Amino acid sequence: MRPLTEPESPAPSYPDHWEADIVLRDGGTARLRPITADDADRLVSFFERVSEESKYYRFFAPYPRLSARDVHRFTHHDFVDRVGLAATVAGEFIATVRYDRIDERGRAASGDADRAEVAFLVEDAHQGRGLASAMLEHIAACARERGIRRFAAEVLPANSKMIKVFTDAGYSQRRSFTDGSVHLTLDLEPTAASLEVMQAREQRAEARSVGRLLAPGSVAVVGVGRRPGGAGRTVVERLRAAGFTGTVHAVNNALPEETTELGGAPAHRRIADVPGPVDLAVLAVPADQLPDVVAECGEHGVRGLVVLATEHSAQRQRYLVQLARAHGMRLIGPGAFGIINTDPAVRLNASLGPYLPRRGSIGLFTQSAAIGIAVLEELDQCGAGLSDFVSAGDRADVSGNDLLQHWYEDERTSVALMYLESLGNPRKFTRLARRAALAGRPVVVVRGGRHSGGAPPRGHTVPVGRTPHATVSALLRQAGVVEADTVTDLVDTGLLLARQPLPPGDRVAVVGNAESLGLVAHDACRAHHLQPLPSRGLGPAARPEDFRAAVAEALADPGSDAVLVTAIPTVSEDTATDATRSGRAEHVAALSEALRAAVADAAVGKPVLVAHLALDGLATELATHGIPAYPSAERAVRALAQAARHADWVRSAGDSGRVPEFDDLDAPVATAVLNAALVGRPAPSGPADAASGAVELPAADAQALLGAYGISVVPTLPAPDAETARTAARRLGYPVALKTTAPHLRHRPDLGGVRLGLASEEELLRAHAELAEQLGDPAQLLPVVQPMTARGVDTVVRASTDPLTGAVLSFGLAGPASELLGDVAHRLLPVTDRGARELIRSIGAAPMLFGWRGAQPVDTDALEELLTRLGRLLDDHPQIAAVELEPVVVATHGVHVLGAAVRAAPPPPRSGYGPRRLPAY
């Protein structure tokens, strides 16, 4: 890009919302922010570190130094027509990007011109880290915000790296060759391709940032005591006991000069004294010392931090995270228990845990140290192994989303177990969990604090959403997340998913040597909506070979989808002597081998699991063969039911349906209605502002908005007195309905506020008088008149937008029973034709729509069309905060919307559509 001559402009306001922390391709971080007049010295220093070749590519000519005019031009921006962004590490520039608004002839412009010229400069030492790609996303977002729709770029043909940055971005583009340079024009509207590119780059970068933490070449523990005990000394001992394959260093700022070793590791007074690079620092120092220690780590080039200390205020947490990211580091904690990697090439136990767990395929993430300890112990007792473990505490930086990015491409991990006390970005979490599940890595989650009213635990600084717990659970299920109710369920389900194939159906063969335990298993299957086959009892004296033959037969049966083995000690066993105990151990080993052989010989894709009582050591023996064992039939069946539901999701997830196209949608009319309602209202700065800034549309505007998308609302006329009611009925035509709309009576026909089928003026006037006599003053009842519609099933359709969760469509039958029982189904937008079908069939009262007890089936096709139209309306117009259609009468032919309410609010930026950035809570 050649230098431009540009006019001076008034002092601009600084757009601090453009600031962002970004993860780079190699897993490091950088701070991205607008360039200001105070950056002159930083810019000059940066330019001096750039090679002559890179300068030539930027300016198309030798450019050894910046003149004073250049420095002024590149540091003074109006943040509208001229914008410059810099990527910084430790406060120093490592890359810059700039756009200048131009007209169609390439001259400096302002106002209505929607085109800008863009150019990058990246310090040579940081090239190849993905800086230009990330900065293109951010400068494009800034440009769109300022009304710029196209970027133009001139690139020398030899600058193949920069050409690739533009061509790989996924934007619609045009390319030509003129005057010895490549001319590129990019349309900045996000496309499916650009979003896919952005998400793929985000995944690789965030996965790499976690991978650097979990596979360090060197670890320094800061705050190691001189005597045994204490967190720092314990972590050093755990690292060495695990056989960590890298180097371990101990740091103690009060270390006597003659002391060179602590806990068996080389000791130093400061992190700066550690020879060579440090990939990971575990900080076991008091909270008030952390800022200085974090800064020292950053100056030494440490790549990542684990912070053990607790009791941090939200402000202190933010400061620590900002300090770490400013130096290119990710941070786990504060309040972390530690991290573990069982890979033989790493053998990392940088935690307070007493031992390195077995190697296995389960990835574990917890926010609670206590829960982490309990799960680790439970898995060990079951003979299960881990791939990775991260206990993130308050998870001010590294979160469960980051671990999902890592596990998605980690071949060592087959299932992810997560204990979460908060969801900082539910929309991203569901997207990542769905992708992992489709890739064959199920995500099993326990959510702590589900019934705390949405308040995050003390110490957590995540934003709070307004979506109810039941709705969040439904959305997690739709994303393929397996939600467990307890930590025990989390472990049980994880064991089965990690070790066994998913069941192809819900038919369960029960094989065992105890009829009573078989009956318990049979009943548990029924309770969890599985189909138990007739139990095959082997008798109390069954031998291991009998189990082998029965399991082999059950696996070979085409009518079975899973095999549950129930086992108790044989009647010949006596627990009184050492000899019989030895015999029991031999029996356990023989039984384990028999079951292994039966599974191996069958070679079919059906899960096998065992429920046993009083057979010590069986779970550990079976674990070596990949067969999960449970101490009760109920726990085994609960885990199997979870696996069966997940298998159903996997089978259906490949065909999610399509979003229907409608020819009669009038988006401009809908936009005009919403713009008129929101004129003068500023865009919210965050989720809290978005939630509080909604306004209810007048009834006429709501009907016009819905009508623009083909959703008709039955006319409604006020009837405050008898004469007005008579006039309204004549206008609408008999028969009519008379109903109250007072808040305490609305949608409550059981309270007597509705009169239907009024066929004459006499009936109408009588009904009006009865309402006043029975319920009170008409001025408070707010009665209205509507034309009668066909009878059918009364339903409720709602849609709402949570800035964190996204837009959600909800459906249920009208009436108190559905509300009291919570019989409401939910679906994230966009809503496909298949999604609409599943939505109306997923409520418990769905048979009412399909001819329950001889009733006439209603028009569910019309109901599905209504749902998809409403989904399109919300998806196209993020200004809509909530829609309530109640009641929606589903008749034998068609649907009739009798009431509608719409709330609108200026939308916050849509998550997932903007440039990738680390969250800033």
N, C-alpha and C positions, 0 to 999 in steps of 0.2 A: 504494500500500500504506500503510495507516494504522499509526502506531507501535504496537508491542505492549509489554505489560508482561511481563517475563520474570524467572524466578528466577535467583539467582546459582548458579554451579557451581564445582567445584574447577578449579585451573589445568590447562589441557589441554596435550597434547603437540603440538608444531608439525608439521603434515603437509607436510614439505618436498617430497614427491613431487607435490604439487599445483602447485608452481611450474612455469612454462612460458613460453617465448618464442613469440609468435604473430606471424604476418604479417597485416597489415590490408588492407582492400580497396584502398587506394591504393598498396600495396607497401611501406609503412613497417612497422616492428616495434614491439612493446610487450612489456613484461614483465608477466606475470600471476602474482600470488602471494596467499596468504592475508593478511588484515589482522590486525595484532596490536596490543597495547596501546601499543607504541612509535610507532604511526602517528597519534597524536592530533593533532599539529601539522600533519602532511600532510593529514589529513582536513579540518581547519578551513580550511586554505589552499585546498584543492580546493573546498570548499563555497562559499567566498567568490567563486570565479571562475565559478560556475554561475549562469545567469540566473534571474530570479524566475519566469519562465514554466516553466523546467525543474523548479525546486523545487516549483512548484504541481502539476505533473503527477505528481511523485513522492509528495507528501504530501497532495494533495487540498485544500490550503489554503495561504494565504501562510505562508512559512517562511523569514524573512529570515536567521536565523542558528541555529546549533546551540547548544543549552544544554550545560552540563557533563554533565548526565544523558544527553543524546543522544550526546555524544562517547564517553562511557563505554560506552553500549549498542552503538554502532557499531564499537568497537575491541576489545571484550572478547567472545571467542567460545569455545565449547567444542569447535568443529570436529566436532561430531556433530549436535546439535540446532540449533545456531546457527552459521552459516558466512558469512563475508564475504570476498570476493575483490576485489582492486584491480588495475587496469591502470595501469602506470607507464611514463613516459618520462623519462629523466634523473633518476630517483628520485622524481618528483612524480606524484601521482595524476591520472589523466585520466578514469577511469571506475571505478565500483564496482558490485558486485552482491552481494545478500545473500539467504539463505534462513533461515526460521525454521520449525522443525517445529511442526505444528498438528494438532489432532484434527479430527474431522468437523464440529464446531461452530465451528471457526476459532479455538480457544483454544490458547495455548502448551502444548506437549506434549513428551513424551520417550518413550523406551522403544519400544513396539511400533507407535506411530503411523507410518504410511508416507506421510504427506502433509506438504507444506511450502509456505509462502507465499514468493514470490520477487519481488524488485523491483530495478530498475536506476536508476542515475543517471550520465549521461554529460556531461562538460563540453561546453558548446556549441561551442567551437572544434574539438572532435574528433568531433562528431556527423556521421554520414554516412560514417565510415571503417569501418563493420562491427564496431565494438567490442561492441555489445550482442549481436549474433549469435554472435560467437566466445565471449563470456563465458557465454552461455546454454549452449553445449556443455560448457564446463568446469564450471560450477556444477551442471549436470545429472549429470556424471560423479562429482563429489564426493558429490552426494545419493545416487546409486545405491550408491556404496561404503558409505554410512551407512544403507542399508536404506530409503531413501525412494524411492517408486515413482511419485509424482504431484506435480506442481507446480500450485499455485493462484496466480492473479494477478488483481488488480483494476486496471483501467486506465480512465482517463477517456476517453469517446468521442472527444474532440478530440485525444487523443494517438495519432494514426494511425500514427506511426512505430513506436511500441512495440507496438501491436497487430500490425503487419506483422512485427515480429521474431518474435513468438510463432507467428503463423499460417503463416509461411514456413519454420519450422524443420523441418517434416516429421514431427513427432511426432503420434501419435494424440491428438486433442483434442476438447474439448467447449466450447461457448460459450453464454453467456446474458447477459441485460441485467437488472440489478436495482439499485434504489436509485440510479439515475443513473450507474452505472458498468458497464463490460463485465467479466464474470466469465469467466475462461479456466481450464480444467483441462487439463493436459498429462500424458499417460502417458510416462514417461521411458525406457521400454524402447526401444532403438534399433530403427528400422524400416528397410525398404529405402528408403523415401522420405527418412528423416532422414539415412541414410548417403549417399544420392545428393546431397542438398542440401549436406552437409558437404564432400563431395569436390568438388562444383562450386565452392563458395566457396573452398576451398583452392586449386583450380586458378587461379581468377581472381586471387587475392591473390598467389600465388607467381609467376605469370606477370607480374603488374604489377611485382613487386619486381625481377625480372630486366630487364623492359623499361625501368625507370628507370635501371638501370646502363648499358644498352646505348644509350640515346638521351638522354644528358644535354644540358642546355642550356649548362652551363658545367663546365669541368674545371680542377682545381687540382692541380699536380704538386708534391709536397712533397719537398724534398731535391734540388733542382736545383743542380748545380755551376756555379761562375762561369766555368769553362773547358769547352770541348767535351770530350765523353767522359763516362762515368759513366751509370748507369741513368736518373737523373732528367732530365739534360740530353737524353739520347737520346729519352726519351718525349716531351718537349716538341717536339723537332725532328720526330718522327714525326707528332705531332698536327697540326703546322702544314703539313708536307709533304703530308699526306693531304687537306688542305682542310677540316678540321673546321669545321662550320657554326656552332658555338657559340663561346664565349669560352674562352681558355686563360690560366691564371695560373701563374706560377712562384713557388715559396716556398723561401726559403733563410734560416735563422735567423741566419746570419752575414753577411747582405747588407750591404755598405757603404751608408751613407745616401745617397750620391750615385748609386748604381746603381738604375735604375728598370726595367731590362729584362734578361732572361736568355733566350738562345736565341730572341730575337724575340718573347717574350711579356712582358707586364707582370709585374714582380717585386715580391715582398713579403717581409717578414721573418717574418710569422706568418700562419697561415690566417685568423685573426681580422681581419687587415688587408685581406683581399680584399673589395672592394666588391660588394655584392649577394650573392645566394644562390650556393652551390656545390652542384651536383648530384652530382659524382663527384670524389673525391680519389684520386690515385695516389700511394702512399707509397713513396718510394725512400730511406728512412732506415735506419740500422742497427737491428738487432732490439731493442737495449736502449732505444732512444728511442721505440719504437712506442707503448707505453701512453700516454705523455704526448701524443703526436701524435694518437692516436685520440680521446682525451678532448677535445682542442682542436677536432678536427673535429666531434665531437658537439655541443659547446657552440656552434659556429658554424652548426649546422643542416645540415651535409653529409648527403646522402641515402645515399651508398654509397661503399665503399672498395675499392681494389685494392692489395694488399700484396705488394710484390716481394721483400722480404727473406726469407731462408731460415734454417735452423738454429734452429727454435723447439722447445722442449720441449712435451710434451703439455699440461702445466700452463699454460705461457705461451699456447699456442694457445687453450685454454679461456677464459683470462682476457681475451684480445683479443676473442674472439667475444662474451663476456658484456658487455664494455665497449661494443662496437659496437651490439649489439642493445638495450642499455639506453638508448642515445641514438636508437633508431629506425633504425639503419643496417644494411644487409647488407654482408657482407665477402667478397671473392674473394681466396683465398690462405690462408695465407702461401705464399711460393714461387711466386707467379703469374708467368706470362710476359706476361700482359696480355689485353686484350679488343679486338675489332674489330667494327665494324658498317659494311657497305658501302652501306647505304641512302643514295641521293644527298641525302636531306634531312638526313643526319647526318654521314656520312663520318668515322667515328671510328676512329683507329688509336692507342689508348691501350696500346701494347705496345712491346716491343723489336724487333718485326719491321721489316724495312727499308722496306716499302712497303705501301700499301693494296691488298689483292688485288682481282681482278676482282669485279664484282657478279655474283651467281649465286644458286642456290637450295639450296646445301648448307650446313647448319648443322654446325659442328665444335666439339666439346668434348674437351679433353684434360686429364689431370692432370699429364702430363710436358711440360716446356718443350721438351725435345729432340724428342720425338715430334711436338709441335705444329709445330715448325719444319720437320721433315721432311715432314709431311703438307701444310703450306702450300706448300712448294716443289714437291712432287709434283703437287698440283692445278694450280699455276701452269704447270708444264711441259705438262700435259695440256690447257691452255686452259680449265680449269673455274673457276667463280667461287663465291664464298661469300655467304651472307646474314649470318651472325654467326660469330664465333670467340671462345671463352672458354678460356683456359688457367688452371685453378684451383689448380695446385700441390697443396698438402696438403688443399685443399678443406675447411677447417675449418668453413665456413658454407655458402656457395653450392655446390651439388653438381650432378651430372648430372640428378638428379630435377627440380631447379628449372629447368634448361634445357629438359627435356622439357615441363614445364608451359608455358613460354614458346613453344616451337616448335609446340605443339599448336594455338595460335590465331594463329600468325604465317603469313600468307599468302605471305610471301616465301620460306619454307623448305619444300622438298618432300621432303627426306631429311635425317636426322640421323646424323652420323658421330661415334662416341665411342670414345676410348681411356680405359679405366678400369683403375685399379690396385687398386680395392677397391669393394665394394658395401655402403654403409652401411645401406641399407634395401632388401634384395632384393625383398621383397614389394611395396613401393610401386613400385619400379622396374619390375617386370614388369607391374603394373597400368597404369602410365602408358605404357609402351612398347606394350602391347596396344592401348590406346585410340588412341595416335598412329598405329599401323599400320592400324587399322580406319578411321581418318580419311584414309588415303592418304598418310601420312608415315612411311615405313619407318625403323626404327632399326637401324643397323649398328654392331656393337660388336666391339672387340678388348679382351680382358681380359689385362692384364699380371699376372704373378705367379700364373698359374693352377696352377702346379706347385710352389708354395712352401710347401705344407702348410697353407695358409689364413692364414699370417701376413701382415698388411698391410705395405706398404713403410715404411721408416723415415720418421717424421714424420707418418704417418697415425694418427688417433686413433679410427677407426671400430671398433665391436665386431666380433669375429670369429665367424663361424658355423661349424657343424660339418658342413655339407652338402658332400659330395665334389664335385670339379670337374666330373666327368661328369654328376652329377645336376643341378648348376646349369646346365650347358649344355643339358640336356634341358628344363629348366623355362623357360629363355630362349626356346628354339625354340617351345615351346607358347604363349608369349606373343607370338609373331610377331616376335621379335628375330632379326635376321640376324647370326649370329656368325661373324666372320672370324678366320682363324688368324694372319694377319700384318698389319702395317700396310699393306703393298702390297695385300693382298686387300681391306682396308678401303677404300682409295682406288678400286681397280678396281670393286668392287661399288657403291660410292657413285656413281661416274660413270654407271653404267648405270641405276641406280634413279632418279637425278635427271633423266636426259635422255630416257629411253625408257619406253614403256608396258610393263606386265608381260606376259610371254608367256602366251597362253591355254592352252598345253600344252607338251609336251617335245620336239616334232618340230622339228628344226633343218635348214634348207636351207643348204648350204655352197656359196658361189659365189666363184670366184677364178681367177687367171691362172697359178697354180703348182700342179701336181698334188701335189708333195711336201708343200707347206704344207697343201693340202686334206686329205691323208691324216693329217697330224699333228692337224688340227682334228677329223677324223672319230674318231680314236682317243681324243682328249681328251673328246669328247662321250660316248663309250661309258664311259670311266672315271668320268665324273660322272653317270652314269645318265640321260643325255639320248639321244634317238633321232635320230641323224643320217640325213638322207635321202641318196640317192646324190648324190655331189658333181657339180656342173656346172662342168667345166673350160673356161675361155675361151681357153686358149692363152697362151703367153708374150708374144705380140704384141698382146694385147687392148687396144683403145682405150677411153677413158672412155665413149663411147656404147655399147660392148659391155657394160660393167659396168652401165650404166643399164638396158639392156633386160633383162639377166639378173636383176637385183635386182627390177625391176618384175614380171617373170614369177614369181619366187619369192614375192613378197609377195601376188600375186593367187592363188597356189595354195592352195586350201582345205585341203590336206594339210600345210601348214607352219604353224608357230607362231612362228618366229623366223628371221632371216636373218643368217648370219655371212659377211662378205665377207673373203676373204684376198687380199692384194695384195703383190707384190714389184715392183721396177723392171723395166721391159720390156727385152727382150734388145737392143733397138736403142740403149739408153742407154749412154753412156760417161762415166765420172766424171772423166776426165782433164782436161777443158778447162772454162773458164768458160762457154763457149757452151752446152755440154751441160748444165752445172749450171743455167743459166738455163732450158734446155728442160725439165729435170726439174721445176723449180719451176712452170713452166707446166703440166706434166702433172699435178702434185699438185693445183694449183688446179682444173684441168679435171675430174679424178677426183672431187674433193670436190663440185664443183657437180653432176656427174652423179649421184652418190649422193643428194645433197639433192633433186634433181628427182625421182628415182625414188620416194623416200619421200613427197614431197609429192603426187605424182600418184596414188600408191596409196591414201593416206588410210585406212589400216587400222590397227588396234590391235595391231601386231606390232613387237617391237623389232628394230632393225638395229644391228649393231656390226661393227667392222672390226678384223682382225688383220693387221698389216703388218710388213714387214722392210725396213730401209734406205730408207724413204721419209721423209726429214726434212721436217718441217713439215706432214705430213698430219694429225697429231693436232690441231694448232692450227687448221688450216683447217676440219676437220670439227667442231671444238668450236663454231665460230660457227653451225653448223647443228644443233647438239644431237645429233650422232652420236658416240658414244664410240669411241676408237681405242686399240688396245693393241699393244705391241711384240712380242707373241708370241701364237700361237694358244692356248696353254695358259692364259694369263692371261685372255684373252677368254672362253674356254669356262667357266673357273672362275666368273667373274662372272655369266655367263648361267645357270649351274646354280644359283647363289645366288638369282638373280631368279626362276627357275622354281620353286624350293622355296617361296619367299615367296609366289608367285602361288597355289600349291596351298593354302598356309595361309589366304590371304585368301578363297579360294573356299569353304573349309570353316568358317571362323571364324564365319560368319553363323548357322550351325546347330550349336551346341555340344552339343545334346542336352538332356536333362532329368535331374534327380536323381530316381531312382525313389522312389516311396512304398511303404512296407511296412506292413501292418496288424498284424504280429506283433512289432514292436519294443517292448521293455519298458525304457524309459529310466530309470524310478525304480529298478529293480533294478541297472542298470549304475551309476547314481549312488551307490547305497548301497554297492556293492562298492568303488568308488574312494574314497569318503569314509572307509570303514573302513580302507583301506590307508594313507591319508594323514593320519589323525587325529594332531594334534599337530605336524604339519610346517608351518612358516611359508611363506607365499607368497614366491617369489624376488624379489629386488630388481632383477635384470637377467638377461641371457642366460647369463652364466657360472654364476650360482646355479641357474638352471633346468636347465642341463646336468648339474650335479653332484649334484642332489638327487633323482634318480630311484631308485625301489625296485622290485625285481622281485616280482610277485604270486605267491603260492603257486599250484601247478598247479590246485587246486580253484577258487580265486578267478578265475584266468584263464579257466577253462572256463565258470564262471558268468557272467562278464562277456561273453564272446563269445556264449554261449548266449542272453543277453538280446536280442541282435540277430540271432538266427537262424543263428548259425555254430556248428555242432556239431563237437566234437572227439572223435575215436575214443577209447574208454576205454583207459586204460593202467594196468597193475598191476605193481608191483615184483616181481622174481624173483631175490632175492639168493642163493638156494640152490635145489637141485633140488626139494625138497618144496614150497617156496613157489611155485615155477614151476608144479608140478602142480596145486596148489590154484587158482592164478590161471586156468589154462587151463580147468579144470572150470567155474569161475564164468563165464568168458567164452564158452565153447563152442568146440569144434574146427571148422575148422582155425584155427591161431593163428600169429602171428609172434613170434619171439624176437629182440630187438635190444639192443645195448649203448647206453648213454646217456652214457658217459664223455666229457668235453669233447674229448679228442683223437681220439675215434672217432665222435662224434655227426655225423650227416648225411654219413658217409663209408662207404657200403656197399661201395665198392671195396676197403676194408681188411679185409673179411671179418667185420664185426661184426653182420651181419644174417642171420637164417635165416627163410625164408618158407615158407608152406604146410605147416606141421607138423600132420599130420592125426590123430596119435595120441599117447598118453602116451609110448610107446616112442620115437617120433621126437623128441618134446620133450626128454626126458631125455638122449638121445644128443646133441642139438644143444647143450644146456646144458653137457655135459661137454666137447664139442669147443671151445666158446668159451673155457672155462677153460684147456684144454690149449694152445690156439693163441695166446690173447691175454693171459692172466694171471689174477690173482686176481679172482673175481666181485665182491669188495668194492670193487675199483677200477673194474671194468667197468660196474657199475650196470646190470645187465640188467633188461629189462622185457618183459612179455607183452602183446600186443594181438590182438584178433580180426582175421582176414584180411578185407581189403576187395577189391573188384574191382580187377583190374589196369588200368593206364592210363599216362598220362604224368606223371612226377613233376615238380612245379613248386614254386616258392618265392614266397610273397607276404609282403612286408614293408611296414610303415608306420612312419614316424617323424616327430616334430615338432621342428623347429628353431625356436627363438624368433624368429630373424630371417627365415628363409625361409618358414616355415609348415609345414603338414602335407603330407607327400609319401607317395604310394603307389608301391611298386616291385614289379615282376614279372619273373620269369625262370624258366628251367628249372632243376631241381635238378641238382647235380653239379659236380665241379671244372671241367669244360670251360667252362661258362657263367661261373663266377666268374673263371677265369683270363683269358678273352677279354673280360670286361666286358659280356657280352650280357644286360644288364638294362635294362628300360625304366622310366620314372618319370612320375608324373602328380601335379600339384598338386591338393589338395582344393578344393572339392567335386568328386567324381567323378560325371560324368553317364553315362547309358547309352552314349552315343557314345564318351565318353572311355574307358570300360572296354573297348569293342570295339577301339578303336585301340591301347590299351595292350598287349593280348595279341598283337596282330598286328604290333607294331613291333619285336619282338626278331628277331634273325637266325634263331633256331631255331624261329620260329613254325610253319613247315611241319610240324613234328613233331605239332602239335595237329590238323592237318587232313588226315591220311592220307598222310603222306610215304612214298614207296616202297611203296605198297600196304597200309600199315597202316590199321587202322580209325580213322576220325575220332573224336575225343573230344567230350565235352559242353561246348563252349565257352559255351553259354548259361548253364549252371550256374556256370561259372567267372566269367563276367561278373557274375552275381548275387552271388557271394561277394565280388567286388571292390567292388561298390557298397554292399553291407551293411557291409563293413569301413570304407569311406569314410564312411558315415553315422555309424558308431560314433565315429570320431575327430573328425568335424566337430561332433557333439553333445557330446563330452566332451573338452575341451582338457586335462584332467588326464592323458590317456594320452600318454606320452612315446614309446613304441615298441611295436610288435607284430610278432612273427615267427611265421609259419605255415609250417612246414617239416617234412616235405614235405606238399604238397597234391596228392593223386593225382586227376588228372582222368580219369575213366573214360568209357566210351561212354555211360553214363547216370549223371549226378551227379558230385559231387566229395566227397573224403574228406580231412579235415584230420587228419593223423596226429600232429602235434606243434604245440604252441603255447606261446609265451612272451610275457608282457606286462610292460612297465615303466610305472610311473606316477610323476607328480611334480606338486606344486602348480604351476599354470600362471602364467606372468607375464601382465601385461595383453596382450590380443590386439591386435596392430597393425591399424589400419584400422577398429577399432570404437570407440576412444576419441576424445576431442576432438582437433582438429588442433593440432599444435604443431611447432615447429622442433626438429630433433634436438639433443640435448645429449650429446655424446660425452665 
